[in-house]
Amino acid sequence: MIEIKIISASPGMSTQEQVLQLVQARKTGITIKEIKSIVNRPISMIQIHLRELIADKAIITHKNKAGVGLIYYPRENIN
């Protein structure tokens, strides 16, 4: 017989809160790969949270100098 164990969420900040905190702490911008390595979550999950934060106008994005990747900035960092 298959045994299923139900687990509860771990206490602390949600992944979205962690992502927002990282972006806000990095005034010079942060890439999705940097976020991934710090929060240890899949890029697909981080992309969902970043899209939601952009829609909520909590963060903004700019293309990197090569024009292929995005750099995420805190919203209050707009010039």
Long-range contacts (C-beta under 8 A, 24 or more apart in sequence): 15-39, 15-41, 15-45, 15-46, 15-49, 16-49, 16-52, 16-53, 19-46, 19-49, 19-50, 19-53, 20-53, 20-58, 20-59, 23-53, 23-59, 23-72, 23-73, 23-74, 24-74, 26-74, 27-73, 27-74, 27-77, 29-62, 29-71, 29-72, 29-73, 30-71, 30-72, 31-64, 31-69, 31-70, 31-71, 31-72, 32-69, 32-70, 32-72, 35-72
